[in-house]
Amino acid sequence: MTLLAEDKLKHLCQIVWGEKIREDVFQRWSQGIIFSQYEPSALVQLQGGPCAVLAPVQAFLLRNLLKQKKINEWNKLASQDCDEILVMSLSQILEQASPGPYYLLSVDSGKCTESDVPSSSSQVQSHTSSDSECLEDSKALNPATTKKVKLDQEYFHNNLKCTVLDNTEDVVRYLNSRVNEWQENNSCALLLFLYSMVLTKGLDAVKSTMSDPDEPLIDAIHGHGSQSLINLMVTGCPTSHVWDGEHNLGGLKLSGVHQQSEIGFLTLLEHLRYCQVGYNLKNPRNPVWVLASETHLTVLFSEYKQLVSEETQTEKARRTFKEYDPEGYGFIPTILLEDIFQSLDLVSEPSYVKIMEEKLDPEGLGVVLLHAFMDEFYPHEVNSTPDVFTLWHYNGLSCSNANAKIEYHKGEAVILETQVKSLLDSNPMLTCLQTKWPSIDVQWTNGETPSIN
């Protein structure tokens, strides 16, 4: 264990924070990895900002829990069980970023300052903030005081120590030795893990993969995590985009997600047409998705493995058609028909393509409609998704949960027999889910739709 070299520390801080670290932003990220008193396996987010790291960690934790226990047993988990699953999840996220070596950072608690924990009524919410600004009930974290101890920023960076480990077994042992310390509110565990991730991935590798290497992982003004940071945590690769593979824009190759991820990602911004999430993130290997609103990250999960089963030929055909219709108009130019046939291994001889162009576009408008294409080649709609299934939702901000209790919220989902979306600006949760399941509707157990903000 040695002090982090000054030049490496400077490079690390530039990648994470930019040229200057705002004190208020640093303090919002300075928290431990803490479990809720109301839900043994749910992590607490104290203030706006760090959900870009916390939500993916929670998603991996849920992925591991789903493999080990039924959801109705989770509320009986012992703290030791939760610690073990947390350590397993953190090590898996590091391993996903790199096969090693692994750079684990720590800092001894030393020069600290005390500051009042603001009450929920004093929090200021701004549309430019990365999350709603709120705290778990301070008494739940420390019944004896309403003070929060914060590590001084200068001391934190001047006393960072690095331990280099060669294999995941050593990583697990290291994390086990630190897990209790990391759950203390003033431990800065979340930042230590973020720094460890960036160093393990490699400073140059992180910077070269981002579309804009001058854009920090954490917004310098508002403190929210960039898409590159989210992708680093979710997939192990800090690409700035959420589409599949590479896109060529005017000769510029922009890299997205190149393989099916362990956990998924859905975003409300896709409905707003700011981006298009590819198959690799929408259809992960496990039924767990990080959900992005315009300002916050939460997690959706389910016990139904059928939700991530291999797509049918019908689903592949519909997805492929939509890849040639990125604006979602429901049609493509007839000139693209041969390309789609080749992508789907259909007959693509020019003479046959010409016949099908005339059949699918009898009026000669120069376009092929999605429903006409599907009716012709895939008349019997077959879906891998069940018609009815149970979903669960997690939000780490106490003020976004009923009675300020961070708990999992249960919903019963149904896939309606219609292709018409029921879009409601007042229901961003449903709108976000419809980017994956266009005709989904969900009835939440307590009668209130959980917040994704």
N, C-alpha and C positions, 0 to 999 in steps of 0.2 A: 504494500500500500504506500503510494507516494503522492505528494502534492501534484496537482495538475499543472503542467508546464504553462508558463505565462502566455506564450505564443499560441498554444493550442486552446487555452481558455478564451483568448481574445477572438479567435476564429469561431469557436463554439458559440460565444455570445452574439456575434454578428449574425450567424445563421439563425439562431433562435429568436433574438430580440431586435436585430438591426443595429444601427449605430449607437443608439442610446436606450437605456432601460428606464422607463418611467417607474417611479417608486410605487405609485398606486397600482399599476398593472402587475408589478413584481409581487406585491403583497397579496393580490387576488389569486395568484398562482401558488403562493406559499402555504400549502396545506398538506396534511398527512393523507394517507389512504385509509379512510375511516369507514367502518361499517355502521349502518343505521341501528338505533336501539329498537326500532319497530319491525325491521326486516333483517334477520341475521346476516344475509348474504348480499344486501344492497348497499352500495357505496354512497357516501354523502358528499355532495358538492357544496362547499361553504359559500362561495361567491361566484359571480359571473366570470366566464373565461375558460377555466381548465377542463370543460367538458370534452374538448378535442382529444384529451388524453384519458380522462376518467371514463367517458362513455365506451370507448373501445376496450378498456380494461374490464369494465363491467360486462361487456358483450362476450369476451373470451371467458370470463368467470362463469357466465350463464351457460355458455357452450359446454364447459366441463361439468357443470352441475347437471345439465340435462342428460349427460351420459351416465351419471352415477345414481341419481335419485329422482323419484317422482316429485313433481312440483308441490303436491300436497304435503310432502315431508320436509320441505325447506324451512318452514317456520320453527322446526324443532332442531335445526342444526346447532351443534355446539360451536363455540368460538374457535376451538382448535381445528374443527373440520373446515370452517370458512378460511382460516389462515392457510391451511394446506392447499386449498383450491386457489386462493389468491396467489400464492407463491408459484403454483403450477402455471397459472395464467400469465403471470409476468414473465416467467422463463420462456414460455411458448412465444410470446410476442417478440422477445429478444431473439430467439432462435429463428423466427420467421424473417427477421431483418438481416441476419447474417449467420453463417455456419460457425462463426468464431474467428478470432478471439472475442471475448466479451469484456466490455469496459464498464465496470460498476463503480458509481460515484457515491461518496458519503461525505458528511461534514459533521464535525463534533459540535454539539450545542455549546455556544459560548456567549458572546456579546449579544444580548437580546434587548428589545424594547417592548414596553407594554402599551397597548392602546385599547380604547373601549371598543367592544363589539357593538356595532350599530344595531338598534332594534329594527324589527321588520318594518315598522311604520316610518323609519327614517331613511329607508332605502329609496334611492332615486332610480327610476326605470327610464331608459332612453332607447329610442328605436335604433340608435347607432351602437348600442352596447351588444356584446356577443351573447349575453344571456340576461335574463331578469336578475337583478342584483338582490340576492337574498341569502340568508343564513339558516342553518338548522338551529332550532331552539338552543341557545347557548347553555342553558341549564342541563340539556340532555348531554352535552359534551363535557361540561365541568360544573357540577352542582354547587361547588363551593365558591365560584366566582363568575362575574360577568366580564372579566378581563380576558383578552386574548394575547398570548405572548407571541411576538413576531421576531424572527431572526433578522438581524440587520443585514441588508443587502451586501454591503462591502465586506463584512465578516464572512458571509456565505461564500462569496466568490473567491476570497483570498485564502480560504481554508478548505477548498474542495480537494478531496483525496481520491485517487483512482486505484482500483484493484483490477488487474487484468487476469481473466480466467480463460482456460482453453476449452472447456467442455460444459455442457448443460448440467451435468451432475454437480460440478463445483458451483455453478450459478445457483442451483436449488439450495445447496448447503449455505451459500452466502446469504441468500434471501431469507432463509429460515432463521438465520442468526440475527437478522435485522427486522423481521416482520413486526415484532411488538413495538420497536422503536418507531417504525414507519407509520404506525397507527396513532401516534401522538400528534395532536393538532399542529404543534410547532416544529414538526420534523422536516418540513419541506420535501416530503417523500415523493410527491408528484413531480416536482421539478427535478429531483435527483434521478427519477426513472426516465423522464424526458431526456435529460442530458445523457444518461447512459445509453438510451436508444440511438441518439444522434451519433455519439462516439462509436458505438458498436457498428452501426451502418457504415460509418466512415464520413468524415467531414466533407471530403472532396466528392464522394459518391452522392451525398445528399444535395450538395450545391449544384452538381452537374445534371442531376435528374430533374430538378425543378425547372419549370418553363421560364420563370424569372428568378435568376439566382440572387438578385438584389432584394427580393421580397422576403422578409423574415417569416419564420414559421408561426410566430405570434405577432399579431397586428400591434404596431408600436403605440397606437393611440387608444384603441378600444379594447385590446387584450384578447381578442378571439383568435382561435387557431385557424390557420389557413387550410385549404384543401390538401396541400402537400403534407401537412402535419397529420391530418385525418387519415390520408392514404398510407402514410408511414406506419401509423398505429394499426390500421385495419389490415393492410396487405403486406407490410414490410418494405414497401417501395414508395418513396416520397414524390411520386408523379403529381402534377397539378391537375390532372384530368380524370374523369370517371368513365369515359367510354372504353370499349374493348380495343386492344391492340394499338396500332398507330394510325393517325389521321394525317393526310397530306394536305396542308392548307397553303396553296400558292407556292409549292416547292419546299415549304417548311414542314418537317416531320415532327409531329407532336405525339408523345407517348402517353398511352393510357394504361389500363390494367390488362396484363397479358395472360392471366390465368384465373380460373375460378377461385374465389377467395374462401377462406375458412368461415368468416362471418360476412354478412352483406352490408349494403349501404343503399338507402333510399333517401331522396331529398325533395322537399316541397319546391325547390328551385327548378326542378324538372317540369312541374306543372306550369310554372311561370316562364318556361322556355329559356332559362339561363343556361341549361346544360341538358345532356341526355345520358342517363346512367346505362351502362352496357350490361350485357347478360352476365358477365363474370361477377359483378357486384350485386345485381338483382337476384341472382340465383346461386347463393353460396353453398358450400358443402353441408352447412348446418343451418337449421331454421332460426337464425338469430340475425337481426338487422340493426345497424345503427341508423336512427332516423334523424334527418337534419331539417329543422325549420329554418327560417331566415336568420335566427339569432341563437339557436341552441341545439344541442345534440342529446337525444334520448335513445332508448333501446326497446325494440320489439322482439318478442321471442315466442316460441310455441313448442309443444311436445310432438307435433305432427311432422314426422320425417317426410311424409308425402309432399309437403310444401316445397321440398328441395330435391324431389326425385328427378330423374333424368327427363328432359322435355320430350314430348311426343313429336312425331313428324309434323303433325298439324301445328303445334306450337312453334316448332323450328321454322316452318314456312311463314307463319304470321310474323315472327320476329325478323326473318330475313327480308320480307317485303318492307317492313317498317325501317330497316336499315337503309333502304333505297328511298325512303320517304321521311327524312330526318325532321321535317317540319310538321309531320303528323297530319297531312292534308287528307289522307285516306286514298291516295292515288299516286301513280308514278307515270312518267313518260313512257310510251310504248317502246322507245329506243332502248330502255333498260331491261326489257323483258328477257332478252337472251342472257344477260348477266345473271338474272335471278334464276333462270333455268339451270345454268351452270353451277350456281351456288347450292342448289337443291338436288343436284344430280338428276335433273329431268332431261328429256330429249332436247338438245339445243341445236340441232341441224337448222341451217338458215331457212330451208323450205318449210320445216315444221313451225319454226318461230313465226314465219310470215302468216301461215294459216291461223295460228293462235292470236296473232295481232288483230286480224280481221274478225275473229270470233269474239274476242274480249273487248274490242272497240268497234262495234258494228257501224257506228255513226261517224267514224273517222275523225274523232276529236283529238287523237294523239295521246290519249291517256288510258291507263288500265286501272279500274277501281279495285280496291282491296277485296271487297265482298265478291266481286265477279271472279277474281283470281282464285279465292278460296273455294267458292262454289264449284268451279271447274275442276280443280285438282285435288281438293280436300273436302268433298261434300259432307262427309260424316265427321263432324267436329268431335275430336277426342282430346280431353284435357287430363293432365296429370294431377292438377290441383283438386282436392276434394271439394264438394259443394258446401260443406259445413265443417268448421274447425274452430278450435279455441286459440285465442291469442292472449298474450300478457304484455304489459307495458311497464317500463321503468323510467322514472325521471328523478335525477339526483338532487334537484333543488327542493328544499322543504316547502318553500312558498308556492311551488307549482303542484303540490299534493294536497289532497283533502285533509283538513285539520293539521296541516304542516307535518304530516307523518309520511316519511319516505317508505313507501310500500309498493309491491307489485299490484297492478290493476288488471283484472280479468275481463275479457270480452269474448262474446260468441259471434263468430264471423259467418257470413253466408255469401256465396257467389250467386248473384241474381242472374236470371235468364234474360239478359239484355246487354247490348253493347253500348248503351247510352249512359254516360257518366252522370251522376247526380252531384254536381259541384256546388259546394257551399263555402263561401268565404268565411262563414262562422264556424266551420269545422275543418281546420287545417289538418288534423289527424287523418280524417277520412280522405281528404284530397291527396295527402302524401301517400297513403296506402294504395290509392287508385293508380299511382304511377307504376305499380307492379300488378295489381289485380283491378282492372278497370271497372268491373261491375260489383265490387265488394261493398258490403254494408256490415257494420259491427254494432251490436248492442252490448254496452258495457254493464257489468254486474250491478254497480251501484247507481246506475241510471245517469251517470255523468261522464262525458267523454274526457279521458285524461289529457292533460296539456302536453304538447310537444315543445312548448316555450318555457 
